[in-house]
Amino acid sequence: MIWVAVFPTLTLLNLTIGPLLKDSNPVLRTFVLATVAVPIVIYGAMPRLHRVRARILARRCGDQADLTGSTTEHHVLPGGPSGKAMSRMVLAHHLP
Protein backbone atom coordinates (compact mmCIF):
# COMPACT_ATOMS: atom_id res chain seq x y z
CA MET A 1 0.00 0.00 0.00
CA ILE A 2 2.94 2.33 0.54
CA TRP A 3 3.59 2.45 -3.21
CA VAL A 4 0.10 3.86 -3.78
CA ALA A 5 1.29 6.91 -1.84
CA VAL A 6 4.99 7.04 -2.79
CA PHE A 7 4.85 6.62 -6.56
CA PRO A 8 2.38 9.44 -7.33
CA THR A 9 4.11 11.75 -4.85
CA LEU A 10 7.54 11.19 -6.41
CA THR A 11 6.11 11.51 -9.91
CA LEU A 12 4.50 14.87 -9.13
CA LEU A 13 7.61 16.13 -7.39
CA ASN A 14 9.82 15.09 -10.31
CA LEU A 15 7.51 16.89 -12.72
CA THR A 16 7.37 20.07 -10.61
CA ILE A 17 10.75 20.32 -8.88
CA GLY A 18 12.74 18.17 -11.31
CA PRO A 19 13.36 20.89 -13.90
CA LEU A 20 14.75 23.20 -11.20
CA LEU A 21 17.20 20.50 -10.09
CA LYS A 22 18.16 19.08 -13.48
CA ASP A 23 21.69 20.50 -13.40
CA SER A 24 22.35 19.67 -9.75
CA ASN A 25 24.33 16.79 -8.31
CA PRO A 26 22.25 13.55 -8.22
CA VAL A 27 22.86 13.23 -4.47
CA LEU A 28 21.56 16.75 -3.84
CA ARG A 29 18.57 16.12 -6.11
CA THR A 30 17.72 12.91 -4.22
CA PHE A 31 18.11 14.68 -0.87
CA VAL A 32 15.76 17.49 -1.87
CA LEU A 33 13.12 15.14 -3.33
CA ALA A 34 13.25 12.84 -0.30
CA THR A 35 13.09 15.76 2.13
CA VAL A 36 9.91 16.99 0.46
CA ALA A 37 8.34 13.59 -0.34
CA VAL A 38 8.67 11.86 3.04
CA PRO A 39 6.52 14.32 5.05
CA ILE A 40 3.91 14.43 2.29
CA VAL A 41 3.62 10.64 2.29
CA ILE A 42 3.77 10.16 6.08
CA TYR A 43 1.48 12.97 7.17
CA GLY A 44 -0.69 13.43 4.09
CA ALA A 45 -1.15 10.36 1.96
CA MET A 46 -0.76 7.42 4.34
CA PRO A 47 -3.33 8.52 6.98
CA ARG A 48 -5.90 8.97 4.22
CA LEU A 49 -5.08 5.57 2.71
CA HIS A 50 -5.41 3.91 6.13
CA ARG A 51 -8.87 5.44 6.60
CA VAL A 52 -9.97 4.24 3.16
CA ARG A 53 -8.59 0.77 3.89
CA ALA A 54 -10.44 0.65 7.23
CA ARG A 55 -13.73 1.51 5.51
CA ILE A 56 -13.18 -1.13 2.84
CA LEU A 57 -12.35 -3.81 5.40
CA ALA A 58 -15.35 -2.85 7.54
CA ARG A 59 -17.67 -3.25 4.55
CA ARG A 60 -16.01 -6.49 3.53
CA CYS A 61 -16.52 -7.93 7.01
CA GLY A 62 -20.19 -7.10 6.76
CA ASP A 63 -19.85 -4.62 9.59
CA GLN A 64 -22.32 -1.80 9.02
CA ALA A 65 -21.74 -0.31 12.48
CA ASP A 66 -20.18 3.08 12.98
CA LEU A 67 -16.38 2.89 12.75
CA THR A 68 -16.13 4.48 16.18
CA GLY A 69 -18.04 1.57 17.71
CA SER A 70 -16.79 -1.56 19.40
CA THR A 71 -15.28 -3.08 16.26
CA THR A 72 -12.33 -0.69 16.14
CA GLU A 73 -9.59 0.45 18.44
CA HIS A 74 -8.35 4.03 18.33
CA HIS A 75 -4.69 4.82 18.79
CA VAL A 76 -3.60 8.42 19.13
CA LEU A 77 -0.26 9.20 17.59
CA PRO A 78 1.65 12.33 18.61
CA GLY A 79 2.56 15.10 16.28
CA GLY A 80 1.68 15.88 12.75
CA PRO A 81 2.48 18.95 10.72
CA SER A 82 -0.34 20.93 12.35
CA GLY A 83 0.72 19.96 15.87
CA LYS A 84 -2.62 18.23 16.49
CA ALA A 85 -2.85 14.60 17.46
CA MET A 86 -3.35 12.30 14.50
CA SER A 87 -5.43 9.19 14.96
CA ARG A 88 -5.64 6.04 12.96
CA MET A 89 -8.02 3.15 13.18
CA VAL A 90 -7.02 -0.44 13.52
CA LEU A 91 -9.74 -2.94 12.78
CA ALA A 92 -10.30 -5.57 15.40
CA HIS A 93 -11.44 -8.01 12.70
CA HIS A 94 -8.72 -8.86 10.22
CA LEU A 95 -9.27 -10.66 6.96
CA PRO A 96 -7.03 -13.59 6.06
N, C-alpha and C positions, 0 to 999 in steps of 0.2 A: 504494500500500500504506500510505502514511502516514495516509490517512483512516480506515483500519481501526483505527488506534490513537488518532487524535486525536478523532474524533467521539464514540465511547463515553466517553472520558475527560472531554471537555467536558460531555457530557450528564450524567454522574454528578456532576461538580463543580457544575454549575448546579442540580441537584436537591438536593444536600446543602448547599453553601455559599451558593447563590443567595438563599435566604430571609434569611440573615443580612446580606447585602449589598444587599437590595432598595431601601433608602432612601439608599444611598451614591451618590456621583458615578459616572457611567458610566466615567470614566477610571480611577478607583480600583478599581472592580469588575473591569474588564478587567485591570488590573495584578495584582490578587490572583489571579484565575483563571489568568492566564498563568504567574505565578510558581509556582503549584502544579502546573499541567498539564504544563509543559515537562519538568521532571525525571521525572515519572511516565511520560511518553511516551518520552523518550530512554533512560532507564535501566531502565524496567520493561517497557513494551509492545513497543518496537521490537526489542530483542534476542530476545525470544521469537518475534516474527513472522519474523525472519530465520532462526531455527533451523527453524521450521515450513516456511518457503519452501525452505530447503536440502533438507529431507527430501523434500518434494514433487518438487522438480527431480531429485533423485537417483533417485527411483522412476520418474519419467517418462523419464529417460535409460536406464532399464533397468539401472542400476547397483545391484546388490545388495550391494556391498562395504561394509565399515564406513566411516562418514563420516570417520574419522580416517586412512583409507588414502591412497593416492596420488592419488585423484581430487579431493582438496580441498587448499586452502592455508589455513593458520591464521595469522591476524593478531592480535596481542595489542594491545589498546587500553588506554591508561593510565586509571586512575581508576575511577569508579563510586561510588555512594553508600556502599558498604561499604569502600572503599579497596582492594579486591582488583582484580587485573587482569581485564578483561572480554574475552572472545574471541568472535569471530564467524567464521563459515565463509564462504568464497567458493568457489563451485563452479568447477572448472577447465573443465567442459563447460557451455556456455551454450546455451539453446534459442533459436531464432530469434524 
